[in-house]
Amino acid sequence: MRTQVLPLAHRASRLTGSVIDSSTSLLAAQTHDIVRFAMGSPADEAVPLDEFRDISAATLDHHSLTYGATEGEPELLHQLLAYLAASGQPTSRDRLTITSGGMQGLDLAFKLFVDPGDLVIVESPTYTNGSATAASYGARILEAPMDDNGLIVEALPSLVEKAGRIPKAIYVIPNFQNPTGTTLSLGRRERLIELAHEWNAVIVDDDPYELLRFSGEHLPGFQELSPDDPLIFSVRTFSKILAPGIRVGWVDTDPAVRELVIKAKQAMDTCTNVPAQHLVAEFIRRGGLANHIERIRATYHERKLAMVASLTDHLGERITMTDPDGGFFLWLTLQGADASTSTSDLFETALAEGVAFIPGPALSAAGHFDDALRLCFASSSPERIEEGVQRLTRALDIARDAR
Ligand SMILES: Cc1ncc(COP(=O)(O)O)c(C=O)c1O
């Protein structure tokens, strides 16, 4: 083997990788039965496979195998605009860019707004793939606390004062947050917009889950509260409402920002996968999306209730948990004597018992929350959820007995 000191760029040392993403290959390598509460993936039965097969056969042609427009396929933009208008979130074509999933939207946002050393506020805990993307552009990450109403926006001015500089970006997941499942209250949304203007900071509004609300009332999003606001950069994806493997999402930005988004995307991947865009466009055109979302909302509601019931039955006072009104995840915090169990250590035991989750520290840039973990209720049937919770309980018992 040749040894070589590689002439790496400084930014290479800022790449942290993702425990969340790595768990996909880790789980794929396991040969025993595992209840998968780890990945935030839609259930197999929630993916419209037959329709996708049919549409792929109908739409794959030479036209879909050549380069597409960077901003997105005209048919997808057309269908998406119509769908968003019909579902009460109207926007305009000069604001939309189709992306390779939500992750590319986050990459575009932080690439355009973050210089090395800039302060970026993130929720604590957060979707660390997002905070890691900001960090990859040299952001100084400021983790801000949350409660049952999402990010504690009232705490931000004093945190910023302590940090000694104003933020360039605030990364927030307003609905059924990943990983906690909590939703940012209306008053806090309004205050966050005020603060963003005070600081001239961009709100990176990452919202893959809003369409998956199964209880409670819709809350207006940042764009509804502050229309045509150049400081709001909205990142969306079909990963959670259709399928993550298609890698199709979109960003909704001020038209002037969109011009930069398109230039930045041209320096990344030229255009989003064209057959995948046609697949989504045709699915919407055939009228499938609204029914599909209606159906999966009901499925996920049933699964959330099943998970809360199983956790209450088996773990009772040993835990507290959040109770989301939508999305994929709930957040469990160990209580009493169990609080001294490290969820990072528990992961191995749980895997051996046949259940997987994401340990709390993987969801905080600074590695906090070793007494907490994220569970995805969306991917497993109620019977499998019960089985998985029993296995998790056994793993916690083993950790308790070993103390
Ligand atoms: C909050 C949040 N943002 C972005 C993403 C990434 O979406 P995509 O898979 O479309 O890149 C996810 C996926 O888990 C997410 O939960």
The ligand as an SDF file (V2000), in Angstrom:
LIG
                    3D

 16 16  0  0  0  0  0  0  0  0999 V2000
  -35.8780   17.4180    8.2940 C   0  0  0  0  0  0  0  0  0  0  0  0
  -35.3520   16.7330    7.0740 C   0  0  0  0  0  0  0  0  0  0  0  0
  -34.7930   17.4630    6.1150 N   0  0  0  0  0  0  0  0  0  0  0  0
  -34.3110   16.9020    5.0050 C   0  0  0  0  0  0  0  0  0  0  0  0
  -34.3440   15.5410    4.8220 C   0  0  0  0  0  0  0  0  0  0  0  0
  -33.7080   14.9610    3.6110 C   0  0  0  0  0  0  0  0  0  0  0  0
  -34.6070   14.6990    2.6130 O   0  0  0  0  0  0  0  0  0  0  0  0
  -34.1710   13.9110    1.3220 P   0  0  0  0  0  0  0  0  0  0  0  0
  -34.1270   12.4640    1.6550 O   0  0  0  0  0  0  0  0  0  0  0  0
  -35.2150   14.2490    0.3290 O   0  0  0  0  0  0  0  0  0  0  0  0
  -32.8250   14.4220    0.8970 O   0  0  0  0  0  0  0  0  0  0  0  0
  -34.9090   14.7300    5.8030 C   0  0  0  0  0  0  0  0  0  0  0  0
  -34.9080   13.2780    5.6770 C   0  0  0  0  0  0  0  0  0  0  0  0
  -34.8870   12.5510    6.6560 O   0  0  0  0  0  0  0  0  0  0  0  0
  -35.4350   15.3510    6.9510 C   0  0  0  0  0  0  0  0  0  0  0  0
  -36.0080   14.6460    7.9390 O   0  0  0  0  0  0  0  0  0  0  0  0
  1  2  1  0
  2  3  1  0
  2 15  2  0
  3  4  2  0
  4  5  1  0
  5  6  1  0
  5 12  2  0
  6  7  1  0
  7  8  1  0
  8  9  2  0
  8 10  1  0
  8 11  1  0
 12 13  1  0
 12 15  1  0
 13 14  2  0
 15 16  1  0
M  END
$$$$
